[in-house]
Amino acid sequence: MSSEDAALEALVALGDPVRRGLYRHVSGTPGEVGRDAAAEAVGVSRSLAAFHLDKLVEAGLLEVCFRRLSGRSGPGSGRPSKLYRRAEGERTVSVPPRSYDTASRLLAEVVEQAGLDGELQAAARAAGEASGGEPGCEADPVEVLRARGYEPFWDEGTLRLNNCPFHALADQFPALVCGMNLAGIEGLLKGLPGGQDWSAAMDPLPHGCCVALETAKRTGPGAEPEAAAGAPPSHAEP
């Protein structure tokens, strides 16, 4: 089976709306997700969630691990829970076939070799500011970042980004691409009506994005921002 056929088969698995909702929930959650939490998140029974989660594993979109959530071992510790997380790797389909990834790698290589990091960051910052100021753009930076695929989540008072939209390029050209990414987010915050109280900085998340954000609007020392009330609880199940 060709890589394109494999990608198509994997994406076909997301055609079912329940399955698609489960995938989005697991993908957007840091760490692993249990069946109970996944079922509750999309409003279906545990057995139906388990069926669809395992189909996503068969399609190569999710991975499984088993872990005793109590931390105990030996007799009486209970069976390990079956947990799910997003699978490594990317699946891209273009009809007709395109090779934008090849072009982007070549351009990144040229920019890096020419020492044009500053120019790239300036362009990213300007593009981010322009997009943040577009008419009708959502004012909440969290929702804007979510819509752009960053999968934001609260880690106490810090907004972390579970996904890097430039992951493959960042692996090959980390300094170049991460600098571009930070500059783009800084520009976005400057352009957004609700971005003036936010700041972005390099704070890499393993398997996630290199940028983290903070906001001055807090309800108390170390508390989450007012707009972030109801941060997602732990998704592990007993």
C-alpha positions as CSV (number, residue, x, y, z in Angstrom):
1,M,0.0,0.0,0.0
2,S,1.4,3.4,-0.9
3,S,1.8,6.2,1.7
4,E,-1.0,8.1,0.0
5,D,-3.4,5.1,0.2
6,A,-2.5,4.6,3.8
7,A,-3.2,8.2,4.6
8,L,-6.5,8.1,2.8
9,E,-7.5,5.0,4.8
10,A,-6.6,6.6,8.0
11,L,-8.6,9.8,7.2
12,V,-11.6,7.7,6.1
13,A,-11.8,6.5,9.7
14,L,-12.6,10.1,10.7
15,G,-15.7,10.2,8.6
16,D,-17.9,9.2,11.5
17,P,-18.8,12.2,13.6
18,V,-18.5,10.4,16.9
19,R,-15.1,9.0,15.9
20,R,-14.0,12.4,14.8
21,G,-15.1,13.9,18.1
22,L,-13.2,11.3,20.0
23,Y,-10.1,11.8,18.0
24,R,-10.2,15.6,18.5
25,H,-10.7,15.1,22.2
26,V,-7.8,12.7,22.6
27,S,-5.5,14.7,20.3
28,G,-6.2,18.0,22.1
29,T,-5.6,16.5,25.6
30,P,-2.1,16.5,27.1
31,G,-1.1,13.0,28.2
32,E,-3.4,9.9,27.9
33,V,-7.2,9.7,28.0
34,G,-9.3,6.9,29.4
35,R,-12.5,5.5,28.0
36,D,-14.8,7.0,30.6
37,A,-13.4,10.5,30.1
38,A,-13.5,10.2,26.3
39,A,-17.1,9.0,26.4
40,E,-18.2,11.8,28.7
41,A,-16.5,14.4,26.5
42,V,-18.5,13.5,23.4
43,G,-21.7,12.4,25.1
44,V,-21.8,8.7,24.2
45,S,-21.7,5.5,26.2
46,R,-18.5,4.0,27.4
47,S,-18.9,0.9,25.2
48,L,-19.5,3.0,22.1
49,A,-16.5,5.2,22.9
50,A,-14.4,2.1,23.4
51,F,-15.4,0.7,20.0
52,H,-14.6,3.9,18.1
53,L,-11.3,4.5,20.0
54,D,-10.1,1.0,19.1
55,K,-11.0,1.7,15.5
56,L,-8.9,4.8,15.6
57,V,-6.0,2.7,16.9
58,E,-6.5,0.2,14.0
59,A,-6.3,3.2,11.6
60,G,-3.0,4.3,13.2
61,L,-4.4,7.6,14.4
62,L,-4.2,6.8,18.1
63,E,-1.9,4.7,20.3
64,V,-2.7,2.7,23.4
65,C,-0.9,2.3,26.7
66,F,-1.8,0.4,29.8
67,R,-1.1,1.9,33.3
68,R,-2.3,1.4,36.8
69,L,-3.6,4.8,37.7
70,S,-3.4,4.2,41.5
71,G,0.4,3.9,41.3
72,R,0.2,0.7,43.3
73,S,1.5,-2.7,42.1
74,G,1.1,-6.3,43.1
75,P,-2.0,-8.2,44.4
76,G,-5.0,-6.0,45.0
77,S,-3.7,-3.1,42.9
78,G,-6.3,-3.8,40.1
79,R,-6.0,-4.1,36.4
80,P,-4.1,-1.5,34.4
81,S,-6.4,1.0,32.6
82,K,-6.4,1.2,28.8
83,L,-5.5,4.7,27.9
84,Y,-5.2,6.5,24.5
85,R,-3.0,9.2,23.1
86,R,-2.4,10.7,19.6
87,A,-0.2,8.6,17.4
88,E,3.1,10.0,16.2
89,G,3.5,10.9,12.6
90,E,1.5,13.0,10.1
91,R,-0.9,12.0,7.4
92,T,-1.4,14.5,4.6
93,V,-3.5,14.0,1.4
94,S,-3.5,16.3,-1.5
95,V,-5.8,15.8,-4.5
96,P,-4.2,16.3,-7.0
97,P,-0.8,15.5,-5.5
98,R,1.3,18.5,-4.3
99,S,4.7,18.8,-2.7
100,Y,4.5,21.9,-0.6
101,D,6.6,20.1,2.1
102,T,9.5,19.8,-0.3
103,A,9.3,23.5,-1.2
104,S,9.0,24.6,2.4
105,R,12.1,22.5,3.3
106,L,14.1,24.1,0.5
107,L,13.1,27.6,1.4
108,A,13.9,27.0,5.1
109,E,17.3,25.7,4.2
110,V,18.1,28.7,2.0
111,V,16.8,31.2,4.7
112,E,18.9,29.5,7.3
113,Q,22.1,29.3,5.2
114,A,21.7,33.0,4.2
115,G,21.3,34.1,7.8
116,L,17.9,35.6,7.2
117,D,16.4,34.7,10.5
118,G,15.6,38.3,11.5
119,E,13.9,39.0,8.2
120,L,11.8,35.9,8.5
121,Q,10.8,36.8,12.1
122,A,9.8,40.3,10.9
123,A,7.7,38.9,8.2
124,A,6.0,36.4,10.6
125,R,5.4,39.2,13.1
126,A,3.8,41.4,10.5
127,A,1.7,38.5,9.1
128,G,0.5,37.6,12.6
129,E,-0.5,41.2,13.4
130,A,-2.3,41.5,10.1
131,S,-4.3,38.3,10.6
132,G,-5.2,39.3,14.2
133,G,-6.6,42.6,12.9
134,E,-8.8,41.1,10.2
135,P,-12.5,42.0,10.5
136,G,-14.5,39.4,12.3
137,C,-11.5,37.7,13.9
138,E,-12.2,36.2,17.3
139,A,-10.9,38.5,20.0
140,D,-9.9,35.7,22.5
141,P,-6.3,34.6,21.9
142,V,-7.1,31.1,23.2
143,E,-9.8,30.5,20.7
144,V,-7.8,32.0,17.9
145,L,-4.9,29.6,18.7
146,R,-7.3,26.7,18.9
147,A,-8.7,27.5,15.5
148,R,-5.2,27.5,14.1
149,G,-4.4,24.0,15.3
150,Y,-2.2,24.8,18.4
151,E,-4.5,22.9,20.8
152,P,-4.1,25.3,23.8
153,F,-4.6,24.1,27.3
154,W,-4.0,25.6,30.8
155,D,-1.2,24.4,32.9
156,E,-1.9,26.4,36.1
157,G,-1.4,30.0,35.0
158,T,0.4,29.2,31.8
159,L,-1.3,28.6,28.4
160,R,0.6,25.8,26.7
161,L,0.2,24.6,23.2
162,N,-0.2,20.9,22.7
163,N,0.4,20.9,19.0
164,C,3.0,22.5,16.7
165,P,1.6,23.3,13.3
166,F,5.1,23.4,11.9
167,H,6.3,20.2,13.6
168,A,8.2,18.6,10.7
169,L,10.0,21.8,9.7
170,A,10.8,22.6,13.4
171,D,12.4,19.2,13.7
172,Q,14.8,20.0,10.9
173,F,15.3,23.7,11.5
174,P,14.5,24.2,15.2
175,A,16.0,27.7,15.7
176,L,14.7,29.1,12.5
177,V,11.1,27.7,12.7
178,C,10.7,28.2,16.4
179,G,11.8,31.8,16.1
180,M,9.4,32.3,13.3
181,N,6.6,30.7,15.3
182,L,7.2,32.9,18.3
183,A,7.3,36.1,16.2
184,G,4.1,35.1,14.5
185,I,2.3,34.6,17.8
186,E,3.7,37.8,19.2
187,G,2.4,39.6,16.1
188,L,-1.0,37.9,16.5
189,L,-1.3,39.1,20.1
190,K,-0.5,42.6,19.0
191,G,-3.2,42.5,16.3
192,L,-5.9,40.9,18.3
193,P,-8.3,43.2,20.2
194,G,-8.0,40.9,23.2
195,G,-4.3,40.3,22.9
196,Q,-2.8,43.4,24.7
197,D,-2.7,41.7,28.1
198,W,-0.9,38.6,26.8
199,S,2.8,37.8,26.4
200,A,4.5,34.9,24.6
201,A,7.9,33.3,25.2
202,M,9.9,30.3,24.4
203,D,9.1,27.5,26.8
204,P,9.1,24.2,24.8
205,L,6.6,21.5,25.7
206,P,7.9,18.0,25.0
207,H,6.0,16.7,21.9
208,G,4.2,20.0,21.7
209,C,4.9,23.6,20.7
210,C,7.9,25.7,21.7
211,V,5.9,28.7,22.7
212,A,3.9,29.3,26.0
213,L,1.7,32.3,26.8
214,E,0.7,34.1,29.9
215,T,-1.8,36.9,30.7
216,A,-1.8,39.6,33.3
217,K,-5.5,39.0,34.0
218,R,-5.6,36.6,36.9
219,T,-8.0,36.0,39.7
220,G,-5.2,35.7,42.3
221,P,-1.6,34.7,42.7
222,G,-0.9,31.6,40.6
223,A,-4.6,31.4,39.6
224,E,-5.8,30.8,36.1
225,P,-6.9,33.9,34.1
226,E,-10.6,34.8,34.5
227,A,-11.3,33.9,30.8
228,A,-9.9,30.4,31.5
229,A,-12.3,29.3,34.2
230,G,-13.0,25.7,34.0
231,A,-9.7,24.3,32.8
232,P,-10.0,20.7,31.8
233,P,-9.8,18.2,34.7
234,S,-7.6,15.1,34.7
235,H,-8.7,12.8,31.9
236,A,-7.4,9.6,33.5
237,E,-9.9,7.1,34.7
238,P,-9.7,4.7,37.7
